[in-house]
Amino acid sequence: MRDSSSDATRADTRRLLALFALAYFAQALSQLGGLIGQPLAYYLKQSVGLNAADVADYLAILSLPWMIKPVYGLISDYLPLFGYRRRTWLFLVNLCAAAGFLWVANLADLGTLLIALFLTAFGTAAADVIIDAVMVEAGNRTGATGRFLGVQWMGFRSGAIVTALAGGYLASMSEPATGLHLAASITLAAPLAVLILSYLFVRETPSRIDVDLMRATTRSLWRALRTPALRVAAVFLALWCFSPAFGTPLYFHMTDGLGFGQSFIGQLNALAAGGAIVGAWGYARYLAPQPLARTAVISIIAAVLGVLAYLALAHPSPRAGIIAVPISIAVGMTAQVGMLLILAVAAAACPPRVEGFVFAALMSLYNGVEQLSAVIGARLYEHVFDRALAPLLWVAAASLMLCLLLVPSLNRLEKQNQAPAGSSKRTADMRRGDAS
């Protein structure tokens, strides 16, 4: 006789897998580095006349909604909206993102454009926080955290392939402003799709503001802030991201120094996303079963080698286009492995009832340090290294090597998480990282 409760759990898991895949696919389209990413960079470079440092500064301003993600997590954790902590908030913030893209599609003034883009960033960042809270809650309940993480990032990287190809095409086939408006019009569909599916698929018990529950949530929050796992995850994440980012300098170098066309740059970004899909599969299949410290060492060394591989593109060459293809794939793989390592440690550190805040706090740290790194990298490129890419690559690689200093802490963290009987299954689920 079939167990109806297990059937219901499997059906709920399938619904959530579909939701997480769509939500992260949509996030790949909706974030500032998504479908509008290359058209926006091309518009700021060609129509507005900004240099690499100026573009990085503007993008840093637009990343502010991603840096305050813990606020969205706290609001969702503490305050139900119309009786629900997740469903109705997902509806509202995705509606905000859709309104922002509709606004961008009809703008030309830079000042107003930044306000509209800020609204899209807020809606996308808040939706990401709440979806992650649903993922952590459901993963702890069903033991399927690894599957959820895998399908999320498979969806995200699949969306990144689409956005890279489409973004490069839009930037190359029309005037800069027209390409940006078309990208915003197409992206509008992404938050609307998540809005509908999340309202239909998120099963949630109605909640109300309860003082006792708020006290319990506060106690969980306080315990989370004192958790060694959280501190280790935060420091490792910050060191990983602080390597001076060279994304914007690399774009300017490929455009001005190597003479790559916008369409080809988009194709390279798509290849990097394809490499990330392979990296996600490889992490789930080979690295997740390994001890955490060993996985970290492999990831760090691979990331350093990926950064240094760009030295082959530091100077113009007739073969630069051919060389850029395998480099883009390899860097996509190594970046994805590092991201999944960070996410696995972060999700394992989340206590009940404050999943939204804790996970969002770590991801907010990630976004904040990443943007600081981008600004530093762009300024080094423009003002210190006189638009030379090679010195920036060496600085970035040296900074990444500092992550090796935290490997002993990761080893101790894994042993601590395996010690309590109640946490052993959860830790094992996180370490498997099954992406199937």
N, C-alpha and C positions, 0 to 999 in steps of 0.2 A: 504494500500500500504506500502510495507516494505521500511524502510529508508536505502538506500544503504551505507550511511556514517557510520551508527551504525553497519551494517553488516561488513563493512571493519574494524571498530575498534575491534569488537569481534574476527574477524579472526586474526588480528594483535596481540591481546592479547593471543590467543591460541598459535600462533607461538612463542611468547616470553615466555610463560609458559613452552613450550617444551624446548626452548633454555636454560632457567634458570635452569630447572631441570637437564638437561644433563650437563651443565657447572659446577654446584655444585657437581653433582655425580662424574664428572671427576676430580674436584679439590680434592675431598676426596681421590681419587686414587693417584693424582699427588703430593700433598704436602709431605713434609718430614715426617710427621706423618701418611702418607697414606700407600699404599701397600708396599713401601720399608721401612716403619718405623721400624717394628719389625725385619725384616731381617738385616737392617742396625745396629740397636742397638746390635743384637746378633753377627754380624760380628765384630763390634768395641770391644765388650766385650771378645769374644772367640778368634778371630784370631789376633786382634791387642793388646789385653790385657789391655784395658783402664778400669778405675774404674768409678763410677757414676759421680763424679765431672768432670773428663776428658771428658766423653761422653756429659755431659751438656754443657761444654765449646765448643766442636766441633759443636754441634747443634746450639748454640748461634751464632757462626760465620756464619753458613749456613742460619741463619734466617735474616741476614742483608738485603737481597733483600726485605724482608717483612717489614722492618723498614723504608725504603725509599719510600714506596708506594705513598706518596703525589707527588713525582717527576714524576711518571708515570701518575698520574692524571693531573698534570699541563701540561705535554707534550700533552696528549690526548685532554685536554680542549682547549689549545692554538693553537696547530700545526696540521692541517690536513695532512694526509699521502696519497698521490695520490688522493686528493680531498675529503677524508672522515676522520672524527674525531674518529670513533669507529671501523668500519668494517675492514679496512686495518691494523690498529694497532693490532686488535685481531688476524688477520691472521699471522702477523709477530711474535708476542710474543709466540703464541702457537707453531709456527714452531721452535722457539728457545728451548722451553721446550722439544719438541719431539727429537730434536737433542741431547740435554743433556742426556735424558734417553737412547738413542741409544749408546752414549758414555759410560755411566755408565755400560751398559750391557757387555762391553768388557774390563773392567779395573780391576786391582788388586792392583796397587800402591796407597797408602793412599793419598799422596799429589795430584796426578792427579785426584783421585776419588773425592776429596773435590772440585776441580775446576769444574768438570763435574756436581756434585750435586749443586754447586752454580749456574750454568747455568739453571738447571731445576727449582731451586727456583726462579730465576729472571723471567723466562717465566711464571711460575704458578702465581706468585704474581702480575705481570703486567696484565695478563689476568683477574685475579680476580678484579683488580681495574677498568678495562674498562667494564667488565660485570656489576659491581655494578653501574657504571655511567649510563649504558644503562637502568638498572633497575630503578634507581631514576628518570631519565628523563621520561621513559615510565609510571612509577607509578604516577608522577605528571600530566602527560597528560591524563591518562585514569582513575585515581582514584583507581587503582588496586594494590597499593603498598603493602597492607597487603597480598593479594593473591600471589604476586611475592615473598615476603619474606618467606611466608609459603612454597611455592613449592621449593624455593631454599634450605631451610634447611631440608625439607623432602628428597630432592635429595641428599644433603650432608650426612645426617645420614644414608640413605639407602646405599650410597657408603661406608660409614664407616663400616657398618656391613660386606659388602663383603670384604673390605680390611683387617679387623681384622681377619676374618676367614681364608682368603687366605694367609695373611701375617704370621699368626701363623703356618699354614700348611707348607709354604715354609721354615720357620725358623727351623721347626722340622724334615723335611723329607730329608734334604741334608746337605752338608757341608756349613758353613756360607757364603763363597764367592759364591758358586753356587746358594744358595737361594737368595742372593742379586742380582745376574745377572738375574735370572729368573724373579724376581719382577720388575726390571727395563725394561726388554723386554716386559712384559705384560702391564706395565703402559704406555709405548710408545703410545699405541692406544688411550689413553684418550685425550691428547692435539690435536691429529690429528682429532678426532671426533668433538671436539669443534671448531677447525679451519674450518671445512667444514660447520657445521650447522650455525655458526655465520655469515659466509659469505653469506649463503643462506637466513637466517631469519631476520637479522638486516636490517630494512628499514631506510635509512638515506638520508637526502637531501645533495647533494654535497656541500662541503664547500671549502673556500680558505682562505689564510691568509689575514685578513682584519684589518687594524689598528684601525678603529672605534669599531669593534667587540672585539678586544683585549682590548681596553680601557674599554668597557662595562664589559668584563670578569674580569678585574682588579678591577673595582668598586664593582662587586658582591663579589669578593674574600675579599676585604677590609671590606665590610658589614658583610660577614660571620665570619671574625675573631673577630668582635665586638659583635656578637650575644650572648646574655646570654645563649640561648639554647645550643650553641656549647661549651661554657665554662663549663656549668653544666654537659653536656654529657661527656666531656673529663675528668673532675675530678672524676666523678662517675666511669667511665670505668677504670681509672688508679687505684683507690682504690680497685675495684673489682678484678683486675688482680694482684695486688701487693702481695696478700697472698702468702707466700713462697710455690712455686709449689713443689709437691712431686711425679710427674709423673715418672721421672727417678729413684729416690730413691725407689719408690713403685715397679718398675720393678725389680730392684736389690733385694729388700726385698722378692718379690714373688719368684724369681729364686733361690737365695741363702738361704734365711731364711725359707721360707715356702716350698721350693722344688717343686713349680709348674712347669709343663712342658711347652714348648713353645706353643704347640698347645692349651693347656688349657688357657694360658694367652691370646692368640688370641681370644678364645671363650668368655672370660670375656670382652674383648674390644668390641666384637660384641654385647654382652648383654648391655653394656653401650650405644652403638649407638642405639640399639633398645629402651632403656629407653629414649634416647633423642628424638626419633620420638614421643613417647607418651608425652614427655614434650612439644614438639612443638604443638601437637594437643591440649593438655590441656591449653597451653598459649592462643592459638587462641580462644578456646571455652569458657574458664572461666576467665582467668586473663586479657586479653586485654580489655574487656569491663569495668573493674574495674578502679578506679582512679589510676593514675600513682604511687603515693606515697604508696598506699596500695599494689599494685603489687610488688613494690620494697621491702617493708617490708617482704612480704611473701617469695619472692625470696631469700633475704638475710638469713632469718632464716632457710629456707630449705637447702641452700648451707652450712651453718654452721653445721647443723645436718648431712648432707651428708659427710662432712669432718670427723666429729667425729665418724661416723659409722665405719670408717676404723680402729678405735681403737680395734675393735673385731678381726682384723688381725695382730695386732702389735706383737703378740708372736705366735710361732708355736703351732699348735693344730691339732689333727686328723680330726676335723670338719672344718678346715680352708677353704677347697675347697667348701664345702656346704655354708658356711657363705658368701664367696666372691660373690656368684651369686646374691642374692638380693641387696647386697651393690652396685655392679656394675650397676645394673639397676637403682637404686635410684639416684646414683650420676650422671648418664647420664641424667636423667630427670631434676634434679636441675640445672645442668650446662647449658642445652639447654634453660631453662626458663630465666636464667640470660643473656644469649647471645641475645635472641630475645628482651628482654627488652632494652638492650644497642643499638641494631640495630634500633629499632623503634625510640628511642630518636635521634639517629644519623641521620637517614634519614629525620626526621622532621626538622632538623637544616640546611639542604642543600638548599641554594638559587640557582636560575637558572644560568646556564652556567658554574658553578664551582662545579657541582655535583661530578665529578671525584676526584677533589682535596680534597674537604671537607670530603667526605665519606672516602676517602683513608687516610686522615690525622688521623681521629679517629681510623680507623682500624690499621694504622701504630703504633699509640700510644698503642693500644691493644697488638700488636705483640711485640713491644719493651719492654713494662712493663712485659709481660708474660715471655719473655726470660730472663729478668733480675731476675724475680721471680724464674725461673727454676734454674738459676745459684746459686742464694742465697740459695734456698732450698737444692740443691745437696751439696753445701759446708757445710751447717749446718749439713746435714746428715752424711757426711764423716768426718768432722774435729771438729765439736762441740759436736754432739750427739752420736759420736762413733757408727754410723750405727744403731742407735735405731730410729724406725719410730714414736713411740708415742709422744715424745717431739715436733717433727716437725709438727705433726697433731695439737697439741694444739696451736702452734704459728700461723699456717695457719688459724685456726678457729678464733682466737683472731683478726687477721688482717682483716678478712672478716667482723667482727662485726663493724669495723670502718665505713663501708658503711652506717650504720644507721645514721651517722652524716649528710649525705647529703639528707636524706628523706625530710626535710622541703624545701630544694632548689628544689627538684623535684616537690613538690606540687605547689610552686610558678611558676615554669616553665610551668606546665600544664595550670595554670590559665592565664598566659601571652599569651600562644599560642592560647587559646580559645577566647581571647579578640578581636583581629582584625577580622573584618568580612571576609576579603579575605582569611584568613587562617583557618577558622573554619572547612570547609569541608576537607581540607587536614589533619588537626589534627585528625578529626574523622576517616578518612580512615586509618591513621597510627595506631590509638588506637584499631581499630577493629581487625587488624592482621589476617584477614580471610585466613586460610590455605586451604580452599576447592578448 
